[in-house]
Amino acid sequence: MVKTLYVGNLPYTTSEDDLKEVFVPYGEVSSAKIITDRETGRSRGFGFVEIESDGAQKAIEALDGKEFGGRSLRVNEARERKPKRF
C-alpha cells in the first residue's frame, strides 16, 4: 500500500528528483511532486511524496524538522483535499 506524505518548507530550488532522493532511504518512492504556482511556474515551497506505507512512518520520524537546503522540513501524512466552496 502507498501513502502520500506532505513535505513543506522546501527550498524553492528543490527539484522533484532532489525530493525523491531524500525519501529513497526510507522505502520505495513511487512519485515526488513539487507544487508550482500556476502563473509563474515557480515552486510554492511544498510538495507530495508517494511512498510505500512501511517506510512512510519512518520517513516522517526521520525527516520532520530535519534541515534540508538551509530550511527545516515539515513532513506529515497528507490530508484529503477539501472541495472549494464558492
N, C-alpha and C positions, 0 to 999 in steps of 0.2 A: 504494500500500500504506500502511496505517496502523500506527503504532507507539504503544504505550502507555507513558507516562512516569510514574514515581512522583515525587511532589512532597511533600517532608517539611519539617517545621519551619515550617508555615504559622501565621500569627496565627489565633487562634481565631475572630476576627470576619470572616475571609475568606469571601466568598460564591462560589458556583460561577461567577457572571458575572465577579467580580474575577479569579478564577483563569484563566478563559478569556482575558480581556483581556491578561494577562501574556504568554501564548503566541502570540497572534494575529500579532505582527510576524515570527514565525519560520516560519509556514506555516499551512495550513488546519487549524483545530481542529474535530474532529467532535464531541467531548464533553469536558466537565470535570466531575469528580465529587469532592465533599468527603465524606470518610468521617465518619460521625457515630456517637456512642455509642447503642446500641440503647435503653437505659433512659432517658437524659436528653435525647437528641436533639441534644446539643451536639457541635460539631466535635471530632474527635480530633487535629487539627493536621496532617493529611496528606490527600492526595488523589491522583487519577489524571487524566491528560490524554491523550486520543487525538488525535494529530497526524499529518499526512502524513509519511512517512518521510524525505523530503528535508529537512524542517525540524526533525526530531527531534534530530539530532546538533548542529545549530546552536543549538537551544534549550538543550540540555544544556550546551554550552560557554559560552553567554552567561549562563545563569541560575544554574548551580550555584555556590553561595557568594554570590550577589548578595543584597543586603539588600532585604527587602520587608516593609513594615509593622513595621520595627524588628527583624526576625529574619532570619537568614542562611538562605536556601533551600537545600535538598538536592534536587537533580534528577538522576535517572538512569533508565535503561531499567528498566521494571518486570519483575520476575521472575515466573515462573509460580507460582501459589499451590499450596503442597503440601497434600495432604489431611490432615485432623486424624486422629490416631490415639487411640483411646480405650482 
